[in-house]
């Protein structure tokens, strides 16, 4: 096999912009691992929820009483290649002495929880420490020297206290960025909190270019914050030391019209994936991809949107519990479940790079 056969990633350049798009898997020609279908696999799931001692209640659908188990049995199958199976022992060996940090909202926490379960169940006898300090959670495997971290930061940009109240600063990552510099692998995420209003939003004002406003168009604010994040990456990331990923937009299934079903109202009661979805891109994904074209450092778009859009069956739906309250959750994902595939895709990108 010639030199090209050993190339791990194809980097498609938009001017000076490098967004990793395609992967060579198992020595084959490059394929888009983000396009494919969900197939039944009797060997799934990759772990049992009872085997993961730190899986939080909100994502533990089986423990919360979900009676069906078919949603646990689907594996992502790319159209033109096969993904390597997630290998936790190999992951820990490759990243000995490294810090891997997820930064974002509860969907980022969903993926962090998945990775911690995948790793722990691969070395169930290994000692570990789990620390939660403020918005930072850190799972460490001392024997392997690997730390898996989650920094809760729903907007990526700073929220500061001021005389007029809590201010969302669209042009600042001063407080957040210092922590990010500690990581060897960064996986970012933001979207869903930009839609929150009223008492659900954790800020009172938004600041844009030193101008303080009561509110503004949320999609515009989202793009401005992403541009601030992009500038931080351009100025602070050394690609020889730090790998950067963006999780992409995790879709919800609150409205059945999104999957052309006139009978259902939400994801509640859904038990199987869809085979296809309407061809339109998620509007937040359009903004994200636009911003990524302004990044001059390599950033891998972990493009989980399409595969996740197909999984209307994968949410906690009625089997959601938070603070003792029940509801219908069509935003987060059951574990085991869809985020395990996100981490399989992350693992594929990491071992091929």
C-alpha positions, -999 to 999 in steps of 0.1 A, spaced: 0 0 0 14 34 -9 18 64 13 -18 76 6 -32 44 20 -18 53 54 -33 88 55 -56 88 84 -77 119 77 -85 139 47 -85 176 54 -107 196 32 -94 232 31 -118 261 26 -91 288 19 -70 285 51 -97 266 70 -92 230 80 -123 211 90 -117 173 91 -144 157 71 -136 121 61 -119 91 76 -99 62 63 -113 32 81 -96 -2 81 -74 8 52 -102 15 28 -108 46 7 -121 76 26 -158 75 35 -182 98 53 -187 80 86 -216 104 94 -238 91 66 -254 57 70 -282 39 88 -290 23 121 -290 -15 120 -301 -41 146 -272 -57 164 -279 -85 189 -245 -78 206 -256 -43 217 -256 -24 240 -219 -21 247 -225 -20 285 -254 -24 310 -265 6 329 -262 -13 361 -225 -18 355 -218 20 355 -217 32 391 -218 69 383 -245 70 356 -268 98 367 -305 91 371 -317 114 343 -301 93 316 -307 58 332 -339 50 313 -340 13 323 -336 21 359 -364 47 356 -388 21 344 -386 21 306 -400 -13 297 -389 -17 261 -353 -26 252 -352 -25 214 -338 10 214 -306 -5 230 -300 -28 200 -291 -4 172 -257 2 159 -246 30 135 -235 16 101 -218 40 77 -228 35 40 -193 29 27 -172 15 55 -173 -2 90 -165 17 122 -140 1 146 -157 -11 177 -150 11 207 -121 -4 227 -118 11 262 -85 -5 270 -70 7 238 -84 42 245 -68 43 280 -35 31 266 -34 57 238 -42 86 261 -20 77 291 -12 109 309 -37 130 290 -67 151 300 -98 149 278 -124 176 284 -160 180 273 -172 216 275 -208 225 270 -244 219 282 -263 188 294 -259 172 259 -221 175 265 -227 159 299 -247 131 281 -216 123 260 -192 126 289 -213 102 309 -213 78 280 -176 79 276 -170 74 314 -193 43 313 -176 29 282 -142 32 298 -152 20 332 -169 -11 320 -139 -20 299 -117 -20 331 -142 -27 359 -115 -36 384 -95 -4 379 -95 21 406 -109 55 398 -116 89 414 -146 110 406 -146 147 418 -172 173 412 -161 209 421 -185 236 410 -192 231 373 -163 208 367 -165 170 370 -134 148 366 -132 110 364 -96 98 367 -81 64 363 -48 67 383 -32 36 370 -36 49 334 -31 85 342 -62 95 321 -87 121 332 -121 125 315 -135 159 324 -168 177 319 -169 215 323 -205 227 323 -207 259 302 -239 260 283 -230 291 262 -192 287 260 -189 325 265 -188 341 299 -217 350 322 -207 376 348 -224 393 377 -229 431 373 -248 458 390 -278 453 366 -278 415 371 -262 386 353 -247 395 319 -241 371 291 -210 385 273 -210 374 237 -174 386 231 -157 371 262 -142 337 271 -118 351 297 -130 331 326 -138 299 306 -107 298 284 -82 295 311 -96 260 321 -96 249 285 -59 253 282 -53 224 306 -68 198 282 -51 176 255 -84 169 238 -113 193 238 -149 185 227 -171 215 226 -209 218 225 -235 246 227 -270 251 213 -300 241 234 -297 268 261 -298 295 235 -335 288 231 -343 291 269 -363 322 279 -378 336 311 -369 319 344 -351 291 325 -323 314 312 -294 319 336 -288 356 325 -307 389 327 -289 408 300 -268 402 270 -237 422 261 -226 426 225 -196 448 216 -199 466 250 -236 473 244 -259 458 270 -293 447 258 -323 431 275 -324 405 247 -316 399 211 -323 374 183 -311 341 197 -297 327 165 -277 359 160 -264 357 196 -255 321 191 -234 329 160 -216 358 178 -207 335 207 -194 309 183 -173 335 166 -158 344 200 -150 307 206 -135 305 172 -112 334 179 -101 317 211 -92 285 192 -72 305 166 -52 323 193 -47 296 219 -47 261 204 -14 245 194 -25 216 171 7 197 179 -4 194 215 -42 198 215 -70 181 194 -102 201 191 -136 187 183 -171 203 181 -199 179 190 -223 193 164 -260 199 171 -279 172 190 -315 174 177 -346 170 198 -378 152 189 -404 173 206 -425 179 174 -436 149 153 -439 171 123 -401 170 121 -404 134 111 -436 137 91 -458 118 115 -493 132 119 -503 108 146 -476 112 173 -470 145 191 -436 140 207 -410 112 210 -431 95 236 -438 59 228 -414 58 199 -395 25 197 -375 24 164 -353 47 144 -363 63 112 -348 52 79 -346 87 65 -355 123 73 -363 154 53 -332 167 36 -330 201 52 -301 209 76 -308 218 112 -306 257 113 -281 257 142 -259 233 122 -259 257 93 -246 285 116 -220 262 132 -206 251 99 -204 287 88 -184 296 119 -161 266 116 -149 280 83 -134 309 102 -112 287 123 -76 285 111 -66 256 134 -78 220 127 -112 214 143 -130 181 138 -168 185 134 -182 155 152 -212 156 129 -237 137 149 -268 156 138 -280 134 109 -276 101 127 -292 115 159 -321 129 139 -330 94 129 -333 83 166 -366 95 177 -367 64 199 -336 71 219 -348 97 244 -358 93 280 -393 106 270 -417 96 298 -389 78 318 -372 110 328 -367 120 364 -350 151 377 -352 163 413 -381 138 419 -402 153 391 -413 134 361 -418 148 326 -414 141 289 -378 145 278 -373 144 240 -340 163 242 -315 142 261 -306 106 254 -309 73 273 -277 56 283 -267 31 270 -278 47 238 -271 72 210 -242 91 228 -222 58 228 -222 60 190 -210 97 193 -180 83 213 -174 55 188 -171 82 162 -149 103 185 -127 72 191 -125 66 153 -114 101 146 -88 100 174 -72 67 165 -70 77 128 -55 111 134 
